[in-house]
Amino acid sequence: MIVVTGGAANAAVNVASLGGDVLLAGVVGADSTAEKLDSLLRDVGIDTAGLKVVNGRATTLKTRVIAHHQQVVRVDREVGGPIDKAIVDDIIEYMLDSLAEVDGLLISDYAKGVSAPDVVSKGIAAAKALGKPVVVDPKGSDFSKYSGATVITPNHSEAVEASGVEISDDASVVLAGETLVREVGCDAVLITRGENGMSLFDEDGLVTHLPTFARAVYDVTGAGDTVAGTLALALALALATGAKFADCARIANIAAGVVVGKVGTAVLTAEELQSSLGRSGT
């Protein structure tokens, strides 16, 4: 059995694997799974002080059975739904106190209760006030709570659900992307489209289609975490280097192309990204 991080923790580990320093906030249960998660995160240098323990709530655990590079079945143990207000307030306080120490904010929303509207709106407002980028990996059909974010990264199905536009080709993805930029009120939207690559839309109306970089696709599990994590790190660096949205999106696209060639919830290393960037000419 191989035990790895998942969900928002996987996005955090991808950032750390690429050389970023990470402060992680979220909730766990008072159980052995939380202890193992804490150990995995500390092993890669992630600060876990922001993980709040909720008694009576199981730490999310997903067990995948893999055969011949394919997932056969997945068993989930988790508790969704609202989190106690006192815990939410603790997360908000930790997040706001930490923003002065970081170069950007990544909100990895898995609809488990942590990314409540109050948490998201206060985090975005505080980060933007400090001039720091906010990347959101969204969930659900209502993206309004992400208003003000720098960029949101929905996948194909999430973009369809939130925009109300059925995506079948480049023309329809443009309509969906432009609808989301306008309705959400963010600087940009990056729609991940599987074998069709990615499409980037910004508030100035610029559209950039990026073909997939994947050479082989074994498993897309966790690819969205890699995209969000890589994009957050790239945007933070862009403030110092002057790189554009499209440059950061291209890096995230290449990162995704690497991890889908791995089996299971995968992590991208800085060496793998550097090598792939060299092959792509980016």
N, C-alpha and C positions, 0 to 999 in steps of 0.2 A: 504493500500500500504506500502510495506517495501522498504526503500531506502538504498542501500549498495554500497560500492566502487566496481569498476570492473577494468579489464585490469591490467596495470602496478601498479595502485593504490592498487588493491587487493593483488598483490604480496608484496607490501610494508606493507600493513596492517597485512598480515600473519607473516612477520618478526617481526613487533612491538608486535603482540599478543603473540609471543614466547619469548618476553623479549628483543628483539634487539632495538637499537636506529637507527632511519632511517632518512636519508637526501634524499628527493625525487626531481628528476628533470623531467620536461616534459612541455607540453603546455596545456592550457585551453582557452576557449573563454571568452569574457566579458559578462557573462550571469549568471542567477540565478543558473544554474546547477553547474557552477564553484564555486559559493559561498557555495552551499551545500556540494560539494566535499571537499572544504577547511575546512569546519566545521567538517566533518566526519574524516578527516585526523588529524586535531588538537586534536580532542577528544581522539585519541589513542596515542597522543604524537609525531606525525610525523612532522618534520620540512618541511614546504611548501615553503620556500624562493626560492627554485629552480623551482617552477611552473611559467612559463612565459605566460602572457596573450597575445593572438593574436586577435586583433580586426577583426571582420568579420568572425571569425572561430568558429563554434559551439563546445562547450564542448561535447565530445562523451557521448551519453546517450543511453542505451539499456533497453527497457521495455519488460519484460517477463510476459506472462500470464500463470499461473500455475493452473492446475486442477488435483486433485487426485495424487499429487506428481509428475506430469509429465508436462513438458513445452508444451503448446498448440501452442503458437505463440510468435515470438519475433519481435519487431519493433525497428530498429536502426536509430538514428539521429547522424550523424557524418560527418566529412570532412576529407578525406585522402589527399594524395599527398604531394609534397614538402613543406617545411616550409621556410619562408624568411630567407636568409643567416644571417641577423643580429640577429635573434632569435636563430638560430643554433649556432652562435658564442657565444651568451650569455650562452647557455646551456653547451657548451664545457668549457667555462671559469669557470662556477659554478662547474662543475664536477671535473675539474682538481684541482681547489682550495680546494675542499672538500675531495679529496682522502687522504690527509694527516691526516684527522680526523677520518677516518673509517677503518674497518678491512677487507673489501671486496667490490667488485663491482658487482651488479646484473643488467643485461641488459634484460629488459622484452620487447621484440620486438613484437608489435602488428601491424606493417606495416602501421602506421598512419602518418609517416613522421619524427618522432623524432629520431628514430634509424637510421639515415642516415649513410652511410659508413664512413664519416669523424668523426662523433660523436663516433661511435663504435670503429674504429681503434685507435683513440687517447685515448679513455678511457681504452681500453685493454692495450695498450703500457705503459701508465702511471701507471696503477695499477700493471702490472707485474714488472715494473722497481722498484716499492716500495715493491715487494715481497708479494703482496696481491692477493688473489684468485679472479677470474672473472667467474661468472656463467651467461650463456646466455640461455634464453628461446627464441629460434629462430623462424623465419617466412620466408616463401618463398622457392624458389627452389635453390637459390644460397647462400650457407653458407660461401663463401670465405671471406666476410667482418668480420667474427668472428675468423679469424686466430689468433692464440696466446692465445685464451681463455683457462681457466683452464678446464672447462667442459661446453658442450652444452646439452640441454635437449629436443630434439625433441620428439613429439608424433609419433605414428605409421605412420600416413599419411604424416607428415612432413619428417620423415626419408625416406620413400619411394620416395617422390618427389625430395628430395635433393640428395639421393644416386643413384637413377635410378634402385634400386633393389626392386622387388616386394616381400614383406615380407609375408610369409605364414606359417613358422615354425621356430624352433630354428636355423636351418642351414642357412636359408636365412636372419634372423635377424643378425646373426654373420657376414655374408658377408656385409650387409648394414652398420653395426656398424664399422667394420674394414675399410670399404671404406670411411666413414665420418671422422674417426680419421686421416686417411692418407691424404685425400684431403683437409680437413679444416685446419689441422695443429694445433689441440688443444691437450691438455693433455688427455682428456677423453670425451666420449660420453655416455650419459645415455638416452636410448630410453624407453619412457613410452608406455606400450603395453596394456592398459586397463585391461581386465579380465586375461590377460596373465602375468601381473606383469610388471617388468622392466628388462632391460638388460644393463649392464655396460661394457664398453670397454675402455681400456687405451692404451697409446702409447707403452707400453711394451708387448702388445698382450694378456694381461689377460682379460678373459671374465667371468663375474659374472651374472648369471640369478637369479632374485629375484621374487618368486611367489607373487601374490597379497595378501595383508593383509586384503582387504575389506571383511567384514562379510555380508554386504548388500549394494547394489548400487541403490541409488535413483536418483542421479544427478551428472554428471561428470563436470558440469559447475565450472570453477575456479580451478579444481584440478591441472592443470599445474602450476598455480600461487603458489599454496601451495607447490608443489614439488620444484620449483625454489627457492622460499623464504626459505624453510626449508633447502635445500641443501646449499644455500649461507651462512646461519647462521652456519650450521654444519661445513662447510669448514673453515670458519673464526675461529671457536673454535678449529678446528683440528690443526691449526698452534701452538696452545699452549698445546694441549693434546697429540699430536702425532697420532691421529686417521687417518685411511687410507680412500681412496676413497670409498671402499666398505662399510665401517662403516657408512659414511655419506649418501651413497645411500640407505642403509637399513633404516636409520632414515627417509629419504624422502619418501621411499616406505610406511612405516607405517603411516606417516602423510597423504599421499594420501588416504590410506585405511579408514582413519577416515572421511575425508571431503566428499568423494563420498557417504557416508551414510547420508548426510544432503541434504536438498532440497535448490536449488538456489546457488548463489555465496557464498560459505561458507568460514569461517575463522577457523583455528585451534588454540586452546588455549594451553598454556604450560602444564596445568593440564591434558588435554586430551592426549597430546603426551606422557607425563610421564606415565600416566596410561596404554596406549597402548604399550609403550616400556616394561613396567613390564609384561604385558600379553604375549608379544612375546618372552621374555627372552633375549632381546637385551641389 
